[in-house]
Amino acid sequence: MLTVRRVQCWLPPLLYMALIFYLSAQSNPLPELTTRIWDKGLHTVEYGVLGLLVCRAVLGEGLTGMKAVLIAIVVASAYGASDEWHQAYVPLRSSDVRDWLADTTGSILGAGAWSLRRWLVQKPAEPGR
């Protein structure tokens, strides 16, 4: 049975994944943005957010440390691969392994940032400080 806590953990990454899917289904999504900013940078930021959200959800499930980070990276990277495959069937879009590598890089940065944030917040203060 779904609990409120699980919904709070998983709803943000699932909604974000739906947004990625919606934008990927467009032939020319956000043209004002995509003509001004480097494509790989956009992929890195986009999947950095996804990696962060998935890591947050996995940690909310009770997994800890590096295991949670690795699961988040794998999930976000796999979603990036499926997104690239999806784009191969969208008119005027293409599938590019370099985009997937940028997605994976973003996933690593996002999951790592969330994990580091949690570690810094939970780390006890040193005596005398």
Secondary structure, 3 states (H helix, E strand, C coil): CCCHHHHHHHHHHHHHHHHHHHHHCCCCCCHHHHCCCCHHHHHHHHHHHHHHHHHHHHHHCCCCHHHHHHHHHHHHHHHHHHHHHHHCCCCCCCCCHHHHHHHHHHHHHHHHHHHHHHHHHHCCCCCCC
